[in-house]
């Protein structure tokens, strides 16, 4: 309630300042006008839905591609010293290179269209899963690892029963960052190509000086980013349930019911 009160207060101050002429309505439209633009683009005209669907489709495909690539490469680099020796420096160099600078190169190589957009998003959201997976795999509990080896566990058993479960919490933290980064990557791709998506719609509204609708689109992205992050927190609580007291209690209760049944 406190945060909602602060946000409402800021909106009221913004509205009053705009009405008093302290803010230029061309660049800072009134919140009431932004709310009206929400009504126009979502319900009266309904032109935002198609662009929103395009953006979310790109985010999903790029996130899945970047996550799979990051987790697989992170596991290989973390588990294999030879692969780590030769591959890790190149990944670090690529991480140090601004992704926005690489985006035009990807478009030049893959052409305009969905493929280059997805490639940009994969590039943007690849590093968080990779770095977190690498860190989780390489920092496995040494005592547990020695115990598994003394019991004659195979490499596959060590990976499946020890390494990955130990690394899951930090991998999920990387996944949360990757999914929010995927939304930013989709906007970068849409800003460059300017054909479909929320990013291109923002450019159209800004070019036409329809700042209220532009702000409505930006606030839509803010809400989406928040919902995406909270959704990933819920997924994290389901997958890495042992980190949370509520998750441990839920699984324990489920096991008790199974035993009693």
Secondary structure, DSSP 8 states (H G I E B T S, - for coil): -HHHHHHHHHHHHHHHHHHTTSS-TTTS--HHHHHHHHHIIIIIS-THHHHHHHHHHHHHHHHHHHHHHHHHHHHHHHH-HHHHHHHHHHHHHHHHS-HHHHHHHHHHHH-SSHHHHHHHHHHHHHHHHHHHHHHHHHT--HHHHHHHHHTT--HHHHIIIIIHHHHHHHHHHHHHHHHHHHHHHHHHHHHHH-SSSHHHHHHHHHHTT-HHHHHHHHHHHHHHHHHHHHHHHHHHHHHTGGGSHHHHHHHHHHHHHHHH-
